[in-house]
Amino acid sequence: MILINLLPHREERRKRRKAAYFAGLGLAAGAGLAVVAAWYLILQQMTSIQQERNAFLTTEIRKLEVQIKDIATLRAEIESLKARQKAVEDLQIDRNVPVHVLNELVKQTPEGVYFTTVKQDGQTLSVSGVAQTNERVSEFLRNTANSSEWLVKPELVEIKASSGVTANRERKRLFDFSVRLSVKRPQDVTAEAAGPAAAASAPAAKPAKKA
């Protein structure tokens, strides 16, 4: 017996295909929304983690800034203490300089030269006095320039003729003069003394042997 389907099967098939198509679209849309939602949640979590890191870094940076300020204050205090210590050390080193200067003046001053004023300002020594002749002043300049341990760089500021009265009331021609000198620091004198000693203690070079 032959059965004949008189129903509109093509329309039914078309409807099934359309329903399957829309179902696929719905599934794709649902999957897309799920992916977007998952990615959004991941981004939110990453943003929250990064914000926490930023907050932690900000807190640590503030702590470091406070520490840096404290370090800068400590450095300033250390530099101030070093400056004070150096000033005290310089005073201790220089306390015997006037004694050495007076000894040098006694040693390097020739006969016929008399000092009226001696003034030291830092490393500069100014002396004024009276000399019997110009040659006496020149000799004093040579002595301090060539053979003085503490006085260097003598400079004649002024010399002029004047009339003086001797002990027996006789008028005698004298010369008023002013000289400026530089005073060495004790460490400079020590360094200069150590230089020749080190050179003398160094072993002499052996002569080369002839072939």
Secondary structure, 3 states (H helix, E strand, C coil): CCCCCCCCHHHHHHHHHHHHHHHHHHHHHHHHHHHHHHHHHHHHHHHHHHHHHHHHHHHHHHHHHHHHHHHHHHHHHHHHHHHHHHHHHHHHHHCCHHHHHHHHHHHHCCCCEEEEEEEEECCEEEEEEEECCHHHHHHHHHHHHHCCCCEEEEEEEEEEEEEEECCCCCEEEEEEEEEEEEECCHHHHHHHHHHHHHHHHCCCCCCCCCC
